[in-house]
Amino acid sequence: MSRPCPCTSKKPYDRCCGPFHVGTATPETAEQLMRSRFSAYALAKVDYLISTRSDAKRADENREELAQYCKSVSCVGLKIVSKEKGGPADDTGIVTFQASLQASGRRSLHIETSSFAREQGKWVYVDGVVKG
């Protein structure tokens, strides 16, 4: 049995976000993609974070800055606050979440409402509005 998944689903990583990160499965819902992206931040899976951005935003990603951010922050916990659409039959979805983060010995709460869409049949992160 593998370690617990960083997305705080209470599932083992190898049966939760792990298959998404190695490409043996793809998220079926916007929430699954959001959780897998949180886990990718926690585990510094920069390629996954870039590949799950929308086509329109992917070129804006800076691999080195993203890697440095992942190293500088500990992803402590995740709470899904709400979700709209984003199911297996939907083309768009919105997920509001709270991420507990720690950096330089200080804890913070990142609150975001994220938008997701399907591109070529796969969920991608479009953008987010940070509330805290």
PLY file of the C-alpha trace (Angstrom):
ply
format ascii 1.0
element vertex 132
property float x
property float y
property float z
element edge 131
property int vertex1
property int vertex2
end_header
0.00 0.00 0.00
1.40 3.40 -0.90
1.48 6.55 1.18
-1.71 8.61 1.68
-2.53 10.88 -1.23
-1.57 14.54 -0.67
-5.04 15.61 -1.86
-6.40 14.43 1.51
-8.92 12.05 -0.07
-7.94 9.39 2.51
-7.07 7.08 -0.39
-3.58 5.73 -1.08
-1.66 7.84 -3.59
-1.30 4.90 -6.02
-5.12 4.57 -6.15
-5.93 8.27 -6.19
-3.79 10.93 -7.92
-0.80 8.72 -8.71
-2.27 7.18 -11.89
-3.07 10.67 -13.21
0.48 11.85 -12.57
2.07 8.93 -14.42
-0.45 9.04 -17.28
-2.13 5.67 -16.79
-5.48 7.38 -16.11
-7.10 10.76 -16.72
-9.39 12.65 -14.35
-13.07 12.07 -15.11
-14.27 15.16 -13.21
-13.11 18.71 -12.60
-12.75 17.90 -8.90
-10.45 14.97 -9.67
-8.29 17.25 -11.81
-8.23 19.90 -9.07
-7.21 17.33 -6.45
-4.54 15.89 -8.75
-3.14 19.36 -9.36
-2.98 20.01 -5.59
-1.09 16.72 -5.22
1.16 17.71 -8.12
2.06 20.94 -6.30
2.75 18.92 -3.14
5.01 16.50 -5.02
6.57 19.03 -7.45
5.13 17.30 -10.54
5.79 20.34 -12.72
5.23 18.56 -16.06
1.77 17.47 -14.89
0.88 20.99 -13.76
1.87 22.40 -17.14
0.18 19.66 -19.17
-3.13 20.17 -17.33
-3.33 23.88 -18.11
-5.59 25.07 -20.91
-3.97 25.41 -24.33
-4.42 29.19 -24.14
-2.46 29.45 -20.86
0.07 26.63 -21.18
2.68 28.76 -22.97
2.55 31.30 -20.12
3.80 28.75 -17.59
7.40 29.20 -16.47
8.78 25.74 -15.61
11.60 27.06 -13.40
9.36 29.43 -11.41
6.78 26.70 -10.95
9.42 24.23 -9.74
10.80 26.82 -7.31
7.31 27.54 -5.97
6.67 23.82 -5.40
9.93 23.54 -3.46
9.19 26.60 -1.32
5.68 25.61 -0.20
4.38 22.63 1.74
0.85 21.62 0.79
-0.63 20.67 4.17
-4.29 20.04 3.42
-7.15 20.49 0.99
-10.86 21.08 1.52
-13.40 21.21 -1.29
-15.87 23.98 -0.45
-18.22 23.71 -3.43
-18.45 22.54 -7.02
-20.67 23.36 -9.98
-20.94 21.01 -12.92
-17.60 19.41 -13.77
-18.98 15.87 -13.93
-18.21 13.13 -16.44
-20.89 14.43 -18.85
-20.04 18.15 -18.50
-17.73 20.32 -20.61
-17.07 22.94 -17.91
-16.85 23.00 -14.17
-16.07 25.22 -11.21
-14.47 24.07 -7.96
-13.98 26.27 -4.90
-11.37 24.99 -2.49
-9.27 25.88 0.53
-5.64 24.81 0.50
-3.63 24.91 3.72
-0.07 25.85 2.82
3.11 26.39 4.78
6.08 28.48 3.67
9.01 29.80 5.68
7.47 28.36 8.85
4.18 30.23 8.39
0.86 28.66 7.59
-1.63 30.29 5.24
-4.99 29.48 3.75
-5.32 29.78 -0.04
-8.99 30.07 -1.08
-9.69 29.86 -4.79
-12.57 29.36 -7.18
-11.12 27.52 -10.18
-12.59 27.13 -13.65
-12.09 23.95 -15.65
-12.99 22.92 -19.20
-12.54 19.97 -21.49
-10.02 20.22 -24.31
-9.72 17.26 -26.68
-11.84 15.27 -24.21
-9.61 15.92 -21.17
-10.16 18.22 -18.21
-7.81 21.22 -17.98
-7.41 24.07 -15.52
-8.46 27.35 -17.16
-8.01 29.94 -14.41
-8.86 30.82 -10.86
-9.98 33.67 -8.66
-8.09 33.82 -5.36
-10.12 34.91 -2.37
-7.64 34.54 0.43
0 1
1 2
2 3
3 4
4 5
5 6
6 7
7 8
8 9
9 10
10 11
11 12
12 13
13 14
14 15
15 16
16 17
17 18
18 19
19 20
20 21
21 22
22 23
23 24
24 25
25 26
26 27
27 28
28 29
29 30
30 31
31 32
32 33
33 34
34 35
35 36
36 37
37 38
38 39
39 40
40 41
41 42
42 43
43 44
44 45
45 46
46 47
47 48
48 49
49 50
50 51
51 52
52 53
53 54
54 55
55 56
56 57
57 58
58 59
59 60
60 61
61 62
62 63
63 64
64 65
65 66
66 67
67 68
68 69
69 70
70 71
71 72
72 73
73 74
74 75
75 76
76 77
77 78
78 79
79 80
80 81
81 82
82 83
83 84
84 85
85 86
86 87
87 88
88 89
89 90
90 91
91 92
92 93
93 94
94 95
95 96
96 97
97 98
98 99
99 100
100 101
101 102
102 103
103 104
104 105
105 106
106 107
107 108
108 109
109 110
110 111
111 112
112 113
113 114
114 115
115 116
116 117
117 118
118 119
119 120
120 121
121 122
122 123
123 124
124 125
125 126
126 127
127 128
128 129
129 130
130 131
